[in-house]
């Protein structure tokens, strides 16, 4: 594969990239390994990807790590993911912090085990002064549920005869404050959105890649940005 880090235009970098990290299970199966090993290897590639994101000057990366629909998976797999989350942040938070990365979370934390809630809150707290790049972990996240909670939040403060606007919803979404999602990447070869950031990607460029998540490398990220730069974005204009 070409070295895409040398081909991208450094003046046309997407502000916010959302990633559906798919293919851990298939990667493990191909290698006759347990699915948990696919998830572990999938978590190991996150930091090198953040280095590439920092190199490009990307402002935010949202990672779909667990959806509101993933609870139907076998319990051991779910418990394994929460353990992996604790392990990941225990191992990496010092270096994540040193790199100027700010951790944030989008999703419904209350259903996570108490230790995972603490892990995430601690990562958010210890990196809150960082400004270079926001790493937004989406855990127990669902796009429809996000819109519903935003509308309910608006209803709670609604004035008499007031009608909801797109702006009212936008500012209450779980991603409020992050830049617009310019680019959505899905690995693993499937071409669907799976309830990820459905409001936020209204005008995003979508890039589907036929690589299993644990095999995704920084050069794939540069390649997706290159592909993004080849697209002509019109935002409804001509
Ligand atoms: C989808 O692949 C992946 C997930 C539901 C989990 C994603 C989680 C990680 C990449 C690790 C995240 C990092 C931490 C720190 C928790 P799949 O298992 O559905 O793959 P398949 O479609 O091949 O079965």
Boltz pocket constraint, residues with backbone or C-beta under 6 A from the ligand:
constraints:
  - pocket:
      binder: B
      contacts: [[A, 21], [A, 22], [A, 23], [A, 24], [A, 25], [A, 26], [A, 27], [A, 38], [A, 39], [A, 40], [A, 42], [A, 43], [A, 64], [A, 65], [A, 66], [A, 67], [A, 70], [A, 81], [A, 84], [A, 85], [A, 88], [A, 89], [A, 188], [A, 213]]
      max_distance: 6.0
